[in-house]
Amino acid sequence: MASATIWTLLLATVAHAEGASVALPVEPNIGIPPPEEATPTELDFSPGGWLSAFHGERQKLKDLGITFKVHELSEVWADVTGGGHQGLSYNGLTTAKLDVDLDKAIGWSGAEFLVEVFDIHGHGPTRSLVGNQQIVSNIEATPSIKLYDLWLDQTVFDGKLSIRVGQEGANDEMMTTAYGGLFLNSSYGFPGMPAAVLPSGGPNYPMATPFARVQLKATDNFTFVGAVYNGDPALPGTGDPQIRDRNGTSFRLNDHALAFGEVWYSPDPNASASLPTTYKLGMWYASNQFADQRFDNTGVPLANPSSSGTPLNHTGDWAFYGIIDQMIWQRPGSKDQGIGLFLQVMGGPSDRNLSNLFVEGGMNWLAPFTERPNDTFGVAFSYLGISPAAREYSRELVSFGQTTTAYASNETVFEATYQATITNWLTLQPDLQYVINPGAGIPGTFGSRSLPNALVIGMRATFRL
């Protein structure tokens, strides 16, 4: 319903530009009647209209330190060829965010409070069409209304030390690349390896967990970051973990821990004498129990019919990673226009991980056309390596006649995208992804069969109220 309203706003805006007025459709009553002043029969864009009044009231709150934002992301995707089967899929996400500068609001120096809620709607293309491990869209999830971010941040020592506690997803701050955020495949936000191996996919969209994070800007060049999250974002049980914590309010604190540590290095933080560059070295450690990918608890291969069927358990899992963000060319006379490259490499042990290697990289061209300074073009790839232990298990399944297809060595996604700013409230982003070895032969929605390489095209529209 939220997406339908947004599309109506778009049509009404176009009609207004042509001198027409558009009547809003009557939506079904969901039990919470809106206030009278919020139920106009026409969109009023005049200086004294309801939309203008809304922005005026929001600016008054912002002056008091209270910022309220509503975004709608609506997508249409098509699996043109390959994957599970061809077809169309709609995907949507409405985000409401309240950010309070507590210094400005109540005089609490250096403090910030944030709460963010999601309305996830539609059904994305990954499970219904493509069947890949690295989710096509970074807003794909089980439809629900979810609390996501809820935290308090305190900075001290002139902003050099930041302490944040509450609820958050690890992909908000950890393992991030400055240039990877342009792309729509989920692996450029939360890397494909931890998403494949951590319990319930780890603390990442749409499932945040309680956490604590410390960030210290030791010098102009070095920043140190450490964070601890609850190890499993879902309640115990079977089936879809996103349903087990449908509204994001379980606030679990009694599970194992997932810890991160990162070091950031910027050779020239002010970019006064060179092109902007950032290097990150990091690691994560999960204290949960992890099942061996090949052997049971007696040392017999799991694929062997004489196996106990109970995997050997390992205590803990970990990975090391490195990230580079590098601008290689700046348009003369500009600071934020040019070409930037990024690379992330992550690796961990093979015996307890379905994937033990992840590599992603790509390019952003900011303002490819001088007359469109806010547009960005990008190309990238993400490589999800299937661990040798998991691949050997699949080959043994074939040997014992329990299946006919072994796992592929990897699943790789190539993506090209263009983000076009149409107005200050509308952005359009056409996207193309080519998926090699969708699913890598691992049992999923479309079984354990090898799926043909898939070509997926989509369009994202971002609306800002």
Secondary structure, DSSP 8 states (H G I E B T S, - for coil): -HHHHHHHHHHHHHHHHTT---B-------S----GGG--SB---STTSHHHHHHHHHHHHHHTTEEEEEEEEEEEEEEEESSS--EEEEEEEEEEEEEEEHHHHH--TTEEEEEEEEEEEE--HIIIII--SS-S-TT---SEEEEEEEEEEEEETTTTEEEEEEEE-GGGTSS--TTGGG--SGGGTS-HHHHHHSGGG-S-TT--EEEEEEEEE-SSSEEEEEEEEES--S-SSSS-HHHHTTTS-----SS-EEEEEEEEE-SSTT-SSS--EEEEEEEEEEEEEEEEEEEETTS-BTTSTTS-S-EEEEEEEEEEEEEEEEEEEE-TT-SS-EEEEEEEEEE--STT-SEEEEEEEEEEEESSBTTBTT-EEEEEEEEEEE-HHHHHHHHHHHHTTS-S----SEEEEEEEEEEEE-SSSEEEEEEEEEEESGGGG-SBTTBTS----EEEEEEEEEEE-
